[in-house]
Each structure stands twice: as structure tokens, then as C-alpha cells.
Amino acid sequence: MLITYRIFSHIGYSPTPLNLTQAHEYLLAATRYRLGYKDLKRLVRNSLEYSFAPGNSLWESPEFKAMVTACASDTPGETSVSQGCSAFLHKSDRAQTQWQLESEFAWFESLQNWL
């Protein structure tokens, strides 16, 4: 339960009713079905990949193994982004949100003792 709390508190959930409901559903998935961090991460990524957010995806495919060519050499969470990636992100709300999520995952995973 502590792991799940840390995940939610560090990946950008604000205390709105919708986000609290989503967080509760992820908590249920983790506790009821014994889903681990990687499983929850994939669920969160899928929620953006298959959302109605406008614009192209940050990902080449739904396996989340490679980012689109424009951002392939960039790393979410870093202070600078290439011109090509910046232009791509500027054109896509979906990709911007996915980039932010990946940045938050990178930050969270860089913490010591996050488990």
C-alpha cells in the first residue's frame, strides 16, 4: 500500500475528484489484483495512448519501446529538448502529456528507496 501511495503522490495526481477516483482505481488494481509498479505504469501509459486527447502519440507503437523519430534522441526529465522534439510536442497535446508523464516517471524512478 505504501508503494502505491508513493507512486500516486509522485506522478502528478492533483487532489481533484476525478484524479482521486483514478488513483483509487489504480490502488484497487494494485491491491486486489496484486499489480506491480510496471503493470501500473503500463496502465497509466495506456490511459493516455488510448485517450481522446488530440494529436499524435509520443510513441512509435503501443508497446512503448521507442519514441517517435523526432524525440528518439531526447530523454524525458532532462532540462533541454531538441528543436525537432520541441516542435513535435508543441503540435500534440497527447504527446505533451505523455512527455510530462515520462518525465515524472523518470523523476520518481530516480528516487532512492522508492519501493
NORVEN-V262873 format. One record per residue. N is the residue number from 1. PSI is psi in degrees with one decimal (NA if undefined). BURIAL is 1 if it has 16 or more other ideal C-beta (glycine too) atoms within 10 Angstrom, else 0. Layout:
n->N psi->PSI burial->BURIAL
n->N psi->PSI burial->BURIAL
This chain:
n->1 psi->-38.3 burial->0
n->2 psi->-39.2 burial->0
n->3 psi->-47.5 burial->0
n->4 psi->-42.4 burial->1
n->5 psi->-44.2 burial->0
n->6 psi->-40.2 burial->1
n->7 psi->-51.5 burial->1
n->8 psi->-36.0 burial->1
n->9 psi->-17.5 burial->0
n->10 psi->-7.3 burial->0
n->11 psi->23.0 burial->1
n->12 psi->15.4 burial->0
n->13 psi->122.4 burial->1
n->14 psi->156.9 burial->0
n->15 psi->61.1 burial->0
n->16 psi->157.2 burial->0
n->17 psi->-41.2 burial->0
n->18 psi->-47.9 burial->0
n->19 psi->-34.3 burial->0
n->20 psi->-37.4 burial->0
n->21 psi->-44.4 burial->0
n->22 psi->-45.8 burial->0
n->23 psi->-40.6 burial->1
n->24 psi->-40.7 burial->0
n->25 psi->-40.2 burial->0
n->26 psi->-37.1 burial->1
n->27 psi->-44.5 burial->1
n->28 psi->-43.1 burial->0
n->29 psi->-40.9 burial->0
n->30 psi->-42.8 burial->1
n->31 psi->-44.2 burial->0
n->32 psi->-40.3 burial->0
n->33 psi->6.7 burial->0
n->34 psi->42.9 burial->0
n->35 psi->138.9 burial->1
n->36 psi->-176.6 burial->0
n->37 psi->-46.0 burial->1
n->38 psi->-38.5 burial->0
n->39 psi->-45.5 burial->0
n->40 psi->-39.2 burial->1
n->41 psi->-43.0 burial->1
n->42 psi->-39.5 burial->0
n->43 psi->-42.8 burial->0
n->44 psi->-44.4 burial->1
n->45 psi->-43.7 burial->1
n->46 psi->-37.4 burial->0
n->47 psi->-32.5 burial->0
n->48 psi->-40.5 burial->1
n->49 psi->-39.3 burial->1
n->50 psi->16.7 burial->0
n->51 psi->175.8 burial->0
n->52 psi->14.9 burial->0
n->53 psi->137.5 burial->1
n->54 psi->152.3 burial->0
n->55 psi->171.0 burial->1
n->56 psi->158.0 burial->0
n->57 psi->153.4 burial->1
n->58 psi->-20.4 burial->1
n->59 psi->143.3 burial->1
n->60 psi->-36.5 burial->0
n->61 psi->163.4 burial->0
n->62 psi->5.7 burial->0
n->63 psi->-10.1 burial->0
n->64 psi->35.6 burial->1
n->65 psi->-28.3 burial->0
n->66 psi->137.4 burial->0
n->67 psi->163.2 burial->1
n->68 psi->157.0 burial->1
n->69 psi->-41.4 burial->0
n->70 psi->-28.0 burial->1
n->71 psi->4.9 burial->1
n->72 psi->-30.4 burial->0
n->73 psi->1.5 burial->0
n->74 psi->158.1 burial->1
n->75 psi->118.4 burial->0
n->76 psi->138.4 burial->1
n->77 psi->-16.4 burial->1
n->78 psi->158.8 burial->0
n->79 psi->-24.5 burial->0
n->80 psi->152.3 burial->0
n->81 psi->141.1 burial->1
n->82 psi->159.8 burial->0
n->83 psi->-42.4 burial->0
n->84 psi->-44.2 burial->0
n->85 psi->-42.5 burial->1
n->86 psi->-43.7 burial->0
n->87 psi->-41.9 burial->0
n->88 psi->-47.9 burial->1
n->89 psi->-36.5 burial->1
n->90 psi->-28.2 burial->0
n->91 psi->-7.2 burial->0
n->92 psi->112.9 burial->1
n->93 psi->-39.5 burial->0
n->94 psi->-49.7 burial->1
n->95 psi->-37.3 burial->1
n->96 psi->-44.6 burial->1
n->97 psi->-41.1 burial->1
n->98 psi->-39.7 burial->1
n->99 psi->-43.9 burial->1
n->100 psi->-43.6 burial->1
n->101 psi->-45.7 burial->1
n->102 psi->-35.4 burial->1
n->103 psi->-41.3 burial->1
n->104 psi->-38.2 burial->1
n->105 psi->-46.0 burial->1
n->106 psi->-43.6 burial->0
n->107 psi->-48.3 burial->0
n->108 psi->-43.7 burial->1
n->109 psi->-15.2 burial->0
n->110 psi->-12.2 burial->0
n->111 psi->144.0 burial->0
n->112 psi->143.6 burial->0
n->113 psi->39.4 burial->0
n->114 psi->-12.8 burial->0
n->115 psi->NA burial->0
